[in-house]
Amino acid sequence: MLRWLRYSVNTFTIYFIAAVEEDEESTLVHYYEYQHNYSGALETVNQVIVSFPGFLPAFIKNMKLLLTLQDWEQTVDTSQRLLQKDKNNLEALRMLTLHSLCREGDFTEVMFK
């Protein structure tokens, strides 16, 4: 029974990834996240960023994955890169606010941003 289950999961994975060929990277990222393979998801998002440097949702996803991996330094760097491209990006501002509150405990900086 266990062999059949392993075969079914592998078969499902192959069909699931092949089902959405036009949005392959996004599907692959979601699959990696579902499997809790955040490093694989991050690698895929980084490939998207290299291919499409102006695609802001990839930067946002990158930022969230870095936060999931608790890499605060790169999360802040990605937030600042995103703000250079879009100075009013709410997700980047939210990440910087979260960093100021959680990691540095600087409430005054958050109030004046």
Sequence and secondary structure as in RCSB ss.txt:
>XXXX:A:sequence
MLRWLRYSVNTFTIYFIAAVEEDEESTLVHYYEYQHNYSGALETVNQVIVSFPGFLPAFIKNMKLLLTLQDWEQT
VDTSQRLLQKDKNNLEALRMLTLHSLCREGDFTEVMFK
>XXXX:A:secstr
 HHHHHHHHHHHHHHHHHHTGGGHHHHHHHHHHHTT HHHHHHHHHHHHHH TT HHHHHHHHHHHHHTT HHHH
HHHHHHHHHH TT HHHHHHHHHHIIIII  HHHHHT 
